[in-house]
Amino acid sequence: QVQLVESGGGSVQVGGSLRLSCAASGDIYTSNCMGWFRQAPGKEREGVANIYLKAGTTWYGTTWYADSVKGRFTISQGNAKNTVFLQMSSLKPEDTAMYYCAASQSQYCGGLAPRHFDSWGHGTQVTVSS
């Protein structure tokens, strides 16, 4: 089992930036894919970005982004391999949501749906105001 803790959320104005962090503990060696999802009130949870982290593979470090955040968000792994970041820039009101970190044992990452993720954090709120 993997435990995930998100941090870094907050309130910013349109055009601002935030960096979310996800600290993983437990059986992190089983997690091949780490991702960020978000859920706004009344909407379904949607994938934001993910990164493939299975060491020794051709696809190590491969990233995926939702079209709505391409060019504005960047997912990365920290120097401490148990940390994943989501750098968010040029934030828009429609980015307002609860953001969740998730881990998957799947051999595929890409635009992996939420149901394929095994472990979830409790979320961190991001609010973008105009």
C-alpha positions as CSV (number, residue, x, y, z in Angstrom):
1,Q,0.0,0.0,0.0
2,V,1.2,3.5,-0.8
3,Q,0.4,6.6,1.3
4,L,0.2,9.9,-0.5
5,V,0.1,13.4,1.0
6,E,-0.5,16.5,-1.1
7,S,0.5,20.0,-0.3
8,G,0.9,23.4,-1.9
9,G,-2.6,24.3,-2.8
10,G,-4.0,27.8,-2.1
11,S,-5.8,30.8,-3.5
12,V,-4.2,32.8,-6.4
13,Q,-5.4,35.3,-8.9
14,V,-5.8,34.6,-12.6
15,G,-2.4,34.3,-14.3
16,G,-0.7,33.2,-11.0
17,S,1.3,30.1,-10.3
18,L,1.3,27.4,-7.7
19,R,3.4,24.3,-7.2
20,L,1.7,21.2,-5.7
21,S,3.8,18.5,-4.0
22,C,2.9,14.9,-3.5
23,A,5.0,12.9,-0.9
24,A,4.7,9.1,-1.2
25,S,5.5,6.5,1.5
26,G,5.0,2.8,1.9
27,D,5.4,0.4,-1.0
28,I,6.3,3.1,-3.5
29,Y,8.4,0.7,-5.5
30,T,5.2,-0.9,-6.8
31,S,4.0,2.4,-8.3
32,N,4.8,2.7,-12.0
33,C,2.7,5.7,-12.7
34,M,2.1,8.8,-10.6
35,G,-0.6,11.2,-11.5
36,W,-2.5,14.4,-10.6
37,F,-6.3,14.6,-10.9
38,R,-8.7,17.3,-10.1
39,Q,-12.4,17.5,-9.2
40,A,-14.5,20.6,-9.2
41,P,-17.9,20.8,-7.4
42,G,-20.5,19.0,-9.5
43,K,-18.0,17.6,-11.9
44,E,-16.3,14.3,-12.4
45,R,-12.7,13.7,-11.4
46,E,-10.5,14.3,-14.4
47,G,-6.8,13.5,-15.1
48,V,-4.5,16.5,-15.2
49,A,-1.0,15.0,-15.7
50,N,0.9,11.9,-15.0
51,I,4.4,10.6,-15.2
52,Y,5.8,7.1,-15.8
53,L,8.3,6.2,-13.1
54,K,9.3,2.5,-13.6
55,A,13.1,2.6,-13.6
56,G,15.1,0.9,-16.2
57,T,12.4,1.2,-18.9
58,T,12.4,3.1,-22.2
59,W,9.4,5.1,-21.0
60,Y,10.8,6.2,-17.7
61,G,10.0,9.9,-17.2
62,T,7.4,10.0,-20.0
63,T,4.7,12.5,-19.2
64,W,1.1,13.0,-20.2
65,Y,-1.1,16.1,-19.9
66,A,-4.7,16.9,-20.4
67,D,-5.3,19.2,-23.3
68,S,-6.6,21.9,-21.0
69,V,-3.3,22.2,-19.2
70,K,-0.7,21.6,-21.9
71,G,1.9,24.3,-21.9
72,R,0.8,25.6,-18.5
73,F,1.4,22.7,-16.1
74,T,4.5,20.6,-15.6
75,I,4.7,17.3,-13.7
76,S,8.1,16.2,-12.4
77,Q,9.7,13.9,-10.0
78,G,11.8,15.3,-7.2
79,N,15.4,14.5,-6.4
80,A,13.9,12.5,-3.5
81,K,12.3,9.8,-5.7
82,N,9.2,9.6,-3.4
83,T,8.1,13.1,-4.4
84,V,6.2,14.3,-7.4
85,F,5.4,17.9,-8.2
86,L,2.9,19.7,-10.3
87,Q,4.0,23.2,-11.4
88,M,1.0,25.2,-12.4
89,S,1.4,28.5,-14.3
90,S,-1.0,30.9,-16.1
91,L,-3.8,29.7,-13.9
92,K,-7.4,30.2,-14.9
93,P,-10.6,30.3,-13.0
94,E,-11.5,26.9,-14.6
95,D,-8.5,25.4,-12.9
96,T,-10.3,25.8,-9.5
97,A,-10.7,22.3,-8.0
98,M,-9.5,19.9,-5.4
99,Y,-6.3,18.4,-6.7
100,Y,-5.5,14.8,-5.9
101,C,-2.3,12.8,-6.2
102,A,-2.6,9.2,-7.2
103,A,-0.4,6.1,-7.7
104,S,-0.9,3.2,-10.1
105,Q,0.7,-0.2,-10.5
106,S,-0.3,-0.2,-14.1
107,Q,2.3,-1.0,-16.8
108,Y,0.8,1.9,-18.8
109,C,0.5,5.5,-17.8
110,G,-0.6,7.9,-20.6
111,G,-4.1,9.2,-20.0
112,L,-4.9,6.4,-17.5
113,A,-8.4,6.7,-16.0
114,P,-8.9,7.2,-12.3
115,R,-10.2,3.6,-11.8
116,H,-6.7,2.3,-12.6
117,F,-5.1,4.1,-9.8
118,D,-4.7,2.2,-6.6
119,S,-3.8,4.8,-4.0
120,W,-5.0,8.4,-3.5
121,G,-4.2,11.3,-1.3
122,H,-6.8,13.4,0.5
123,G,-6.4,16.3,-1.9
124,T,-5.3,20.0,-1.8
125,Q,-7.6,22.8,-2.8
126,V,-6.7,25.2,-5.6
127,T,-8.8,28.3,-6.1
128,V,-8.2,30.8,-8.9
129,S,-10.0,34.1,-8.7
130,S,-10.4,36.8,-11.3
